[in-house]
């Protein structure tokens, strides 16, 4: 693990900081800064334009496709300075972070010209169509099919837990295009329009009233023949590239959201006089230690990426298992600290703009941000690869343990 940043990266850090100081609202960096509703609305309406003008959106992309061509280290520094300042980057995770870089790496020149400008400008919204009802952790067993009919693929099947599908214009979809090939070899990666007959999106309403996940049903839905990324039946390799983009430039900033939650929980413990309780103090310290471990693990992942030592799969499995289970345990600690207050709905039923999840609930079920984060943490040990699957990866690939036996056929 290397914690030393090169001199040119530190010079770039100063450039970013200066830009933030010149473009964020006056007083942003002063303690206790706040904005009125009108000021916040104006900020939200104009901030993306300033990000575009500064060239900070998709800044790691090649210059010929609208980026700055930043190195990985410069992207890390960019994310760190925005995170330290509490300045929002554009929140288009699926477009900016996943499918955009995948198209840049695997797409044809025609696909890049068609899709990259829309992703960069934010005019195309995306969702990810990977998981299925019986193919989540065992993704290669997916059943959704695509059959070529002239110049179009005809798609049939179902996806589930599809985040933001109700708002998306396109889905980057894994589908089986060769039913006779081995599981991993017969899958293709398609870019499918969502606004068409044959695509049915059904939101999954959760206990706190939020509904960012969806079921998506495809019934003879269509997409152009040329919307295959990376070649027919090469979708598994392309998809692994997409999942790999979730790490890297955000490796040293991901822990910050958990640190903000911990600070909020500590403040609640002080308010309720719980910090004098020995068991509560012990639990808070242990929780803080785990946040620091997340930070250190981030630097380990960054060092691996820079040195190309190819430990990303194992580091990713370790990190995913660790942070997801830690977050679940931390939010259980939060409810313990709140005690009976945790059973009372104290939110406004909408995003409160505080330091935690910013997820929306129903007006008739007004969860607080801590309650919303507690509910969401229950899912984090499942999506992105369950904790059980991560343990199998670590056991088999790092420790050399035998593969987990498959269940006997019924």
C-alpha positions in Angstrom: 0.0 0.0 0.0 1.4 3.4 -1.1 0.1 6.6 0.6 2.5 8.9 -1.3 1.0 11.0 -4.1 3.3 12.2 -6.9 4.1 15.9 -7.0 2.1 16.5 -10.2 -1.0 15.0 -8.5 -0.6 17.4 -5.6 -0.3 20.3 -8.1 -3.5 19.2 -9.8 -5.1 19.0 -6.3 -4.4 22.7 -5.8 -5.9 23.5 -9.2 -9.2 21.7 -8.3 -9.4 23.3 -4.9 -8.9 26.7 -6.4 -11.7 26.0 -9.0 -14.1 24.9 -6.2 -13.4 28.0 -4.1 -14.1 30.2 -7.1 -17.3 28.4 -8.2 -19.0 27.2 -5.1 -21.4 29.7 -3.4 -19.7 32.3 -1.1 -19.3 31.0 2.4 -19.5 27.3 1.4 -16.3 26.5 3.3 -17.2 28.4 6.4 -18.6 26.5 9.5 -22.3 26.4 9.8 -22.9 27.4 6.1 -26.5 26.8 4.9 -28.6 27.9 1.9 -32.3 28.9 1.8 -34.6 26.8 -0.3 -34.4 29.4 -3.2 -30.6 29.4 -3.0 -30.4 25.6 -3.0 -32.8 25.4 -6.0 -30.6 27.9 -7.9 -27.5 26.0 -7.0 -29.0 22.7 -8.2 -30.1 24.3 -11.5 -26.7 25.9 -12.3 -24.1 23.5 -10.8 -24.1 20.9 -13.6 -23.5 23.7 -16.1 -20.5 24.8 -14.1 -19.2 21.3 -13.9 -19.4 21.0 -17.7 -17.7 24.3 -18.2 -14.9 23.2 -15.8 -14.6 19.9 -17.7 -15.1 17.8 -14.5 -17.8 15.5 -15.8 -16.3 12.2 -17.1 -12.9 13.9 -16.8 -11.2 10.5 -17.1 -12.6 10.0 -20.6 -10.3 10.6 -23.6 -10.3 14.1 -24.9 -11.7 13.1 -28.3 -14.9 12.0 -26.5 -15.3 15.0 -24.4 -13.2 14.2 -21.3 -9.9 15.6 -20.0 -8.0 12.3 -20.4 -7.1 12.3 -16.7 -4.9 9.6 -15.4 -6.2 7.3 -12.7 -4.3 9.2 -10.0 -5.7 12.5 -11.2 -9.2 11.1 -11.1 -8.6 10.0 -7.6 -7.4 13.5 -6.6 -10.4 15.0 -8.3 -12.9 12.8 -6.4 -11.0 13.4 -3.1 -11.2 17.2 -3.4 -14.9 17.2 -4.3 -15.5 14.9 -1.4 -13.5 17.0 1.0 -15.4 20.1 -0.1 -18.8 18.4 0.1 -19.3 19.5 -3.5 -21.6 17.2 -5.6 -20.4 15.6 -8.7 -23.1 14.7 -11.2 -25.0 11.7 -9.9 -25.3 9.6 -13.1 -23.7 6.4 -11.8 -25.0 4.1 -14.5 -24.1 6.4 -17.4 -20.9 8.0 -16.2 -19.4 5.2 -14.2 -20.6 2.0 -15.8 -21.9 1.9 -19.4 -20.0 4.9 -20.7 -16.5 3.5 -19.9 -17.7 0.1 -21.1 -18.7 1.6 -24.5 -15.4 3.4 -24.7 -13.5 0.2 -24.1 -15.6 -2.3 -26.1 -17.9 -0.3 -28.4 -17.6 0.3 -32.1 -16.9 3.8 -33.3 -20.5 4.1 -34.4 -21.7 3.1 -30.9 -19.4 5.7 -29.4 -20.7 8.4 -31.7 -24.3 7.5 -31.0 -24.2 7.1 -27.2 -21.2 8.9 -25.7 -22.4 12.4 -26.3 -25.8 11.7 -24.7 -24.1 10.2 -21.7 -21.7 13.1 -21.3 -24.5 15.7 -21.7 -26.9 13.8 -19.4 -29.6 13.6 -22.0 -29.8 9.7 -21.9 -30.7 8.0 -18.6 -29.5 4.4 -18.1 -30.3 1.4 -15.9 -28.5 -2.0 -15.6 -30.3 -5.2 -16.6 -28.2 -8.0 -15.0 -30.0 -9.7 -12.1 -32.9 -12.0 -12.6 -35.3 -13.7 -10.1 -33.2 -16.9 -10.1 -29.9 -15.5 -11.4 -28.5 -13.0 -9.0 -25.3 -14.2 -7.4 -25.1 -16.9 -10.1 -25.4 -14.4 -12.9 -24.3 -16.7 -15.7 -27.4 -18.8 -15.2 -29.6 -16.0 -16.6 -32.6 -17.0 -18.7 -33.5 -13.8 -20.6 -33.1 -14.5 -24.4 -32.4 -12.4 -27.5 -33.1 -13.9 -30.9 -31.9 -12.2 -34.1 -34.8 -11.3 -36.5 -33.3 -9.6 -39.5 -31.7 -6.3 -38.3 -33.2 -6.5 -34.8 -32.9 -8.6 -31.6 -36.2 -9.8 -30.1 -35.9 -10.0 -26.3 -37.9 -12.0 -23.9 -37.4 -12.5 -20.2 -37.4 -10.7 -16.8 -34.9 -8.6 -14.8 -35.3 -7.7 -11.1 -33.9 -5.1 -8.7 -33.3 -2.9 -11.6 -32.4 0.5 -10.1 -34.0 3.6 -11.7 -35.6 1.6 -14.5 -38.7 3.7 -14.3 -36.7 6.8 -15.3 -34.3 5.2 -17.8 -34.2 5.7 -21.6 -31.9 2.7 -22.2 -30.9 -0.5 -20.3 -27.5 -2.2 -20.7 -28.7 -5.7 -20.7 -27.2 -9.2 -20.4 -29.1 -11.7 -22.4 -28.6 -15.3 -23.7 -28.0 -15.3 -27.4 -26.7 -18.9 -27.8 -28.7 -21.3 -25.7 -26.5 -24.2 -26.7 -23.2 -22.6 -25.6 -21.7 -23.1 -22.1 -23.3 -20.7 -19.5 -20.6 -18.0 -19.7 -20.1 -18.3 -23.5 -23.6 -17.7 -24.8 -24.3 -14.3 -23.3 -24.4 -10.9 -25.1 -24.4 -7.3 -23.8 -27.1 -5.3 -25.5 -28.1 -1.6 -25.4 -31.9 -1.7 -25.4 -34.4 1.2 -25.6 -36.7 1.3 -22.6 -39.5 3.4 -24.2 -41.2 0.8 -26.4 -44.0 -1.7 -26.4 -42.9 -5.0 -24.8 -41.0 -3.3 -21.9 -43.0 -3.3 -18.6 -41.5 -1.7 -15.6 -43.0 -2.4 -12.2 -41.5 -0.6 -9.2 -40.9 -2.5 -6.0 -42.1 -0.5 -3.1 -40.1 -1.0 0.1 -41.1 -0.7 3.7 -39.9 2.9 3.9 -41.9 3.9 0.9 -39.0 4.3 -1.5 -39.2 2.5 -4.9 -35.9 2.9 -6.7 -35.8 -0.9 -7.5 -37.9 -2.4 -10.2 -39.0 -5.6 -11.9 -38.7 -5.3 -15.7 -40.5 -7.6 -18.1 -39.5 -8.0 -21.8 -42.1 -9.4 -24.1 -40.9 -9.4 -27.7 -39.0 -6.1 -27.1 -36.6 -5.1 -29.8 -33.3 -3.5 -30.2 -31.1 -2.9 -33.3 -28.7 -5.6 -34.3 -25.7 -3.3 -34.0 -26.4 -2.5 -30.4 -24.3 -5.5 -29.2 -21.3 -4.2 -27.3 -18.1 -6.2 -27.6 -19.4 -8.8 -30.0 -22.1 -11.5 -30.0 -21.7 -14.1 -27.2 -18.9 -12.1 -25.6 -21.1 -10.4 -23.0 -19.7 -12.0 -19.9 -16.3 -10.6 -20.5 -17.8 -7.2 -21.3 -20.0 -7.3 -18.1 -17.0 -8.1 -15.9 -15.4 -4.9 -17.3 -18.5 -2.9 -16.4 -18.4 -4.3 -12.8 -14.7 -3.5 -12.6 -15.4 0.2 -13.2 -17.2 0.4 -9.9 -13.8 0.5 -8.2 -10.7 2.5 -8.9 -11.1 6.3 -8.9 -13.6 6.2 -6.0 -11.4 3.9 -3.9 -10.2 6.6 -1.5 -13.5 8.4 -1.1 -16.1 5.6 -0.7 -15.5 5.4 3.1 -16.6 9.0 3.6 -20.3 8.3 3.5 -19.9 5.8 6.3 -17.8 8.3 8.3 -20.6 10.9 8.0 -23.1 8.3 9.2 -20.9 7.5 12.2 -20.5 11.1 13.0 -24.3 11.5 12.9 -24.7 8.5 15.2 -22.1 9.9 17.6 -24.0 13.2 17.7 -27.2 11.3 18.6 -25.4 9.4 21.3 -24.2 12.6 22.8 -27.7 14.2 22.6 -29.2 11.2 24.5 -26.4 11.0 27.0 -25.4 7.5 25.8 -21.7 8.3 25.5 -21.3 7.8 29.2 -22.4 4.2 28.8 -19.4 1.9 28.6 -21.0 -0.6 26.2 -22.1 2.2 23.9 -18.7 3.8 23.9 -17.1 0.5 23.1 -19.5 -0.1 20.2 -18.9 3.4 18.8 -15.1 2.9 18.9 -15.3 -0.4 17.2 -17.5 1.1 14.5 -15.1 3.9 13.9 -12.2 1.4 13.6 -14.0 -0.4 10.8 -14.5 2.9 8.9 -10.8 3.5 9.2 -10.2 -0.1 7.8 -12.4 0.8 4.8 -10.2 3.9 4.2 -7.1 1.7 4.4 -8.6 -0.9 2.1 -9.4 1.9 -0.4 -5.7 2.8 -0.6 -4.8 -0.9 -1.0 -7.2 -1.1 -4.0 -5.8 2.1 -5.5 -2.2 0.8 -5.1 -3.3 -2.5 -6.9 -4.8 -0.5 -9.7 -1.8 1.8 -10.2 0.7 -1.1 -10.0 -1.5 -3.4 -12.1 -0.8 -6.3 -9.7 -4.2 -7.9 -10.6 -5.6 -8.4 -7.1 -8.7 -6.5 -7.9 -11.1 -9.5 -7.8 -10.0 -10.6 -4.4 -9.7 -7.1 -3.0 -13.2 -6.3 -4.4 -14.6 -9.4 -2.7 -13.0 -8.6 0.6 -14.0 -4.9 0.5 -17.6 -5.6 -0.6 -18.1 -8.2 2.1 -16.5 -6.0 4.7 -18.2 -2.6 4.1 -21.7 -4.1 3.5 -21.7 -6.1 6.7 -20.1 -3.2 8.6 -22.8 -0.9 7.4 -25.6 -3.2 8.4 -24.0 -3.6 11.9 -23.5 0.2 12.2 -27.1 0.9 11.4 -28.2 -1.6 14.0 -26.0 0.3 16.4 -27.8 3.5 15.4 -31.1 2.1 16.3 -29.7 0.8 19.6 -28.4 4.3 20.4 -31.8 5.8 19.5 -33.7 3.3 21.7 -37.4 3.7 21.6 -37.0 6.9 19.5 -36.1 4.5 16.6 -39.6 3.2 16.6 -41.1 6.6 16.0 -41.4 8.0 12.4 -39.7 11.4 12.8 -38.9 12.2 9.1 -40.7 14.4 6.6 -41.6 11.7 4.2 -39.1 13.1 1.6 -35.4 13.6 1.3 -34.2 15.8 4.1 -30.9 16.9 2.5 -28.9 15.7 5.4 -25.6 13.8 5.6 -27.0 10.3 5.2 -28.9 8.5 2.5 -31.1 11.2 1.0 -33.6 8.6 0.0 -37.3 9.4 -0.4 -40.1 7.9 1.5 -43.9 8.2 1.5 -45.7 11.1 3.1 -47.7 8.6 5.1 -44.6 6.8 6.3 -42.1 9.5 7.1 -38.9 7.8 8.0 -35.9 9.8 9.2 -32.6 9.5 7.4 -31.2 7.1 10.0 -34.3 4.9 9.6 -34.0 5.0 5.8 -30.4 4.1 5.9 -31.1 1.3 8.3 -33.7 -0.2 5.8 -31.3 0.2 2.9 -28.4 -1.3 4.7 -30.3 -4.6 4.9 -30.0 -4.9 1.1 -26.3 -4.1 0.7 -25.1 -7.5 1.8 -27.1 -8.9 -1.2 -26.8 -6.6 -4.2 -23.4 -6.5 -6.1 -22.7 -10.1 -5.0 -23.9 -11.5 -1.7 -21.6 -11.8 1.3 -21.9 -15.6 1.0 -20.6 -15.4 -2.6 -17.8 -13.1 -1.6 -16.7 -15.6 1.0 -16.7 -18.3 -1.6 -14.5 -16.2 -3.8 -12.0 -15.5 -1.0 -12.0 -19.1 0.2 -11.5 -20.7 -3.2 -9.2 -18.1 -4.9 -7.2 -16.9 -1.9 -7.2 -19.8 0.5 -7.3 -22.6 -2.0 -10.3 -24.2 -0.4 -12.3 -26.7 -2.5 -15.3 -25.3 -4.4 -18.6 -25.3 -2.6 -20.6 -28.4 -3.4 -23.6 -27.8 -5.7 -27.0 -28.8 -4.3 -28.2 -32.2 -5.5 -30.6 -32.2 -8.4 -34.2 -32.7 -7.2 
